[in-house]
């Protein structure tokens, strides 16, 4: 019964327009626990990544490039 409920929900969701699927996906992701329970670990990782980008600025991408890649990956226009 549980799997049929998931399959039914999946069928409904996959037929939503892309924008509505994205909004639902964001809500579902926000409802999950963060991968790090420890706030200090989150801050330490953010600082480490920031320092890595300062040392190697060529690894960073612009917000516009990030948007382009997301649209391309999910076939959004």
Beta strands, then each sheet from edge to edge (+ up, - down):
end
